[in-house]
């Protein structure tokens, strides 16, 4: 019998509205031909390295409402690309791309991702996991933290130190030349990754799950704008790369047992204006900074989707800050550990963990279109992103709607399923396809309905949560799917 395999192809930051015949014809054809999930969502926060961790563990960053009493047991624990946890004793947030801090955090936490990951789980089943990524260092590391111990391949464009030994970075450079320098659009790097996938990694017949993670169109969206000339060039290049992958798949991949899952990790919306939350808090008399030290008792991980941790988790100080935030026009959604004072509980978005901050806040979003006509705008606290540039990390409907399609001889054809799904469902779906046990730590579900002779879709319903305090009110839509404890996130906004 032919061995079942999965190729997971991820286009970072790709919005669904760009997948159409005049922009991405190859990907659009794949989506139309196979199984499409238009209501797929990222996990919270919708930052890349959280999605990476949700992909490799099948879990959200924290626990959900029904599991709140056992909060420590749920979620992968990567609370953001960078997050501040006073337990670590760092002078600022833990940047998951900082190798030295990650080592130190591992020593303190025991394990960086709290739940077993794809590499470990597949190794236990004597299956082979292999990764190519053009993403940042933290992205590469989190795709397989134990690649060397597990004797698996992990190729990162950032060099032999970030790649695993077995990936033989130097051998690849010798064979294919140096990795091109990054630029916007990052087309040369996307083409390079595609070439090594097709001409090197896929030649290894022992691989069961192969990942290729492209860092575009994310980069071009961020720095040049969603719909800009650079971003359209990036999308054209990615589609040509995908066309080459399809050529291989149709010629030999499919008959060799390969199924293909094509996703994005999140979408993006456009930054309208910079707001410095630390400065705003300081002006209001709070002793705010980047870590709790000396006379600083409010640690802020500033971003469009930011986090606040206060000294001794003092509930009175949390309340004061929430009251301040809710009085600001630039403030969007707010979450606390207990859902008090007009905030939602972090548990309601599967983000409650002992590593959680005291407050998760997002800056305000609107549906306003950007200069290229693409909907979704927000205030942001990200000085490196220009006004008009793309951003993500929050919970607006547009930014959390990731692209999600599956194809292959095990899959249905020409189906569109409206049932909510998300990044957390990829691992259970791959395990279902490979016929191996889905770990209890996975919080998603296998998309059985996508498979030939699969089951009917489970029933599902949406719930609109509301919270308010004084003039401030917010709403958050979640979806419950039969048999799944953790709800899917459908999007939220500040109402007034
Ligand atoms: Zn991303």
Boltz pocket constraint, residues with backbone or C-beta under 6 A from the ligand:
constraints:
  - pocket:
      binder: B
      contacts: [[A, 12], [A, 13], [A, 46], [A, 47], [A, 48], [A, 49], [A, 218], [A, 265], [A, 266]]
      max_distance: 6.0
